[in-house]
């Protein structure tokens, strides 16, 4: 008999406290200052590859300080949205709410209007570096513990060796393992992980 999984292990909301900084410690400290309203610079731009944590930091900073104007995935902004961000940056320079933006490339390489690219580079610009294996292993261990189950070291090694290593994908797999282990009333072991991943590949 399969147990019906209950939603008791929902993913935690992004916060500045549950962001694993790795090589991005300076950027995290600037986000803390921004959230407290203590950062002297009114414009901050974060860029990095998918899974580098830029969306996490934007959501965490906005949650801690709703007055901040945020814009994620700026590379995909169209005309009206580009104008809105342009105006928000100008207001921030004149003492208005701070602007926190993020994208997949440095300002100069974005396919945006020139004056907006220039303004995104006016303030602090941080390149978010991907986490190393040690930080990713720590994330898996901590997130599993928060959800209420233990993740053996052999499972951690297997996940890092057989999956794309961005945190978004790793988080999704942990959610699947959490659900399946509850439904089957089984601990999260390497055989269970292999079974779950093989079925996921078949979907």
N, C-alpha and C positions, 0 to 999 in steps of 0.2 A: 504494500500500500504506500502510495506517494503522499508525503505531507504537503499541504498547501502552504507555500512560502508566504510569510507575512511581511509587509513593508517596514521591517524594523531596522533595516540597515541602509537607509537612504544615504546617498552620497552627501557629504558635508558641503555646505555652501563655501565658495571661495572666500578666503580671508587672508590677511597679511600674516597671520600666525601659522596657517597650514600650507603656506607656499614654501617649497623646498628650494632654497636659493642657489645652492651649489656655487658656481662662479659668478652669480648675479647678486651677491650680497650688497654691493653698493646701490644697485637699482632698487632693491627691496627697502633699504634704509631711506632712500629718497621718496619712495611711495609712502612710508610711514610718516615722514615729515609733511608730505603733501596732504595726506589724510588728516593730519592734526592742524592743517592750516599754517604750518610754520616754514614751509619751503619758500625761499625768496624768489625763486624762478616761477613764473606763472604758466609756463608751457613745458610739457614733458612729452617726449615721443619715444615709444618703445618699438623695437623691431626685432624680428627673429623668425625662424622657420616654424611651421605648424607644430604645436606641442611644446613650444619653448616656454609657455606660461604667460604670454602677453595678455590673453583674454582673462586669465585668472587674476592677474594684477589689476587690470582695469575694473573688473567686477568687484574685487576686494576693496579697492580704493573708493569706488563709488558707493559701496555699501557702508563704508566708514565715514564718508563725507559726501552726502548727496548733492552738495552745492557744486561739486566738480563737474565740468562738462567733459564727457567722454565720447570718443569716436574710435570704434574698432574696425579692423579691416579697411583702412582708409583707401587702399589701392582699388577698392571696388566702388567707391563713392561716385555718384553721377553728378550732373551739373548743379542741381538745387542743393544737394547735400554738401558739395564742395563749397558752395557759397556760404552755407550756414556755418561750416567749420571755419572758413576764412573770417567771417564776422565775429565768431566766438573768440578766435585768437586775437583779433584786434581789440575786442573788449577786455580780454585778459591783460593785454599790455597796458590798458588804460585803468587798471585797478578792478576789473570785473572778475567773475569766477575763473579759477584756474582751469586750464585745458589739459587733459590727458588723452593722448591719441596713440594708436598702435597700427602697425602694418607689417607687411612681409619683406620690406626692403628699406634701406636708408632713404631719407627724404629726397636726395638728389636723383634717385633711381625710380621714384614713383611716377606712374603715368597720370599725373594730375596737372592741373594748370600751374604755370610757373610761379605765380605769386603765392599760391598755397604751399607748394614745395618749399619755397624760401622761408615762409613763416614757420613751417613745421621744424625747420632747422634752426630757428632763432633761439630756442630754449635748450633744455637738457635733452640729449639724445643718447639712448642706451641700446646697445646690441645685446639681446638676451642670448646667452650661450646655452646650448643643450646640456642637460645633466649628464654626468658620467655614470658608469654602471653602479658605482657605490651609492650614489644619491638615488638612483632609480630603485635599487634594492631596498634602500631605507624607506622610500616612498611605499613600495609594495608591502613591506613589513608593517609600517605604521598604519596604512590604510586598512589592511586586513585586521589588525588589532582593534582599530576603531570600530570595525564592523562586527567584532566579536568572535573572530576565528583566527587560528594560528596558521601561518604560511611557512611550511618547512623550507629550509634553505635549498634543498634539491628542486623544489617547485619554483622558487625564485629564479634559480639559475636556468631552469628550463624555459620559463616565460621570457627571460631576457635573451635567450639564445634562439627562440623560435617565433618571436613576434616582432612586429614593428615597435620601435622603442619609444614612441612618443607617449606621454602620460595619458592622453585622451584614450588611446587604444588600450593601454594597460589598465586604466580605470574601468573601462567597459568589460574587460575580461574578468576583473575582480568581481564586478557586479554579477556577471553570469555564473561564476564559481560560487558566489555567496548563495544565489538562488538555487542552483542545482544541489549544493551540499545540503541545504535545508530541505529541499523536496525529497531527496533520497535518504536523508538522515545519515549522511556519511561525512566523515572528516575530509578536508581538502588534502588529497594525496596526489602523487604523480599519476597513478592510473586514472583517477577521476579527472584530472586536468587534461590528460591525453584524450579521454573519452569526450569531454565537453568540447575541446577544440576541434576534434574530428567531426563532430556533429555540426559545429559552427561552420566548418568548411563546406559541409554538404548543403547547408541552407541556401 
